[in-house]
Structures are given as C-alpha cells and as structure tokens.
C-alpha cells in the first residue's frame, strides 16, 4: 500500500501468498503515478531484499515491472533485476 510519494512493502505478505499457492516464481509490479518508469534506488533496494528472501524459500523473482498510465518498464529487460549474492 502506498501514497503518491512513497510506499511500505511488507515482504512477509508477498511471500505469504506465494507460499499458500505453492509458487515457484513470482512477478512483482507497482505503479509510478509520475509517469517516470525509471527504477528508483528504493525500488532496486526493496527488490534486492525480496530476491534474497525468495532465494531462501526457493521462489524465483522473475521480474519487477514498473507501470504508468501510458507504458511500463521491466527490470529484467533492462538488466537491473538484482541477483542474490550469498
């Protein structure tokens, strides 16, 4: 849940649904109302945290997509989807 300038991401809630559905991989997405599809430092940081948690649960993060009213941007397509460094 978020506002126009920020959001709180509860990683436990993301994986709660993934575990209940026995998922082996998930796609993340969120909206940028500003229309800017560039991933922010905060976007990359939370994605890295989610990717790391997924690693321990054997759940792959396939992509993180940023949506606007006109277009989208894929972290995987841009080569900026964080990887696990353990």
C-alpha positions, 0 to 999 in steps of 0.5 A: 500500500502506498501514497503518491510519494512513497510506499511500505512493502511488507515482504512477509505478505508477498511471500505469504501468498506465494507460499499458500499457492505453492509458487515457484516464481513470482512477478512483482509490479507497482505503479509510478503515478509520475509517469517516470518508469525509471527504477528508483534506488528504493525500488532496486533496494526493496527488490534486492531484499525480496530476491534474497528472501525468495532465494531462501524459500526457493521462489524465483523473482522473475521480474519487477515491472514498473507501470504508468498510465501510458507504458511500463518498464521491466527490470529484467529487460533492462538488466537491473533485476538484482541477483542474490549474492550469498 
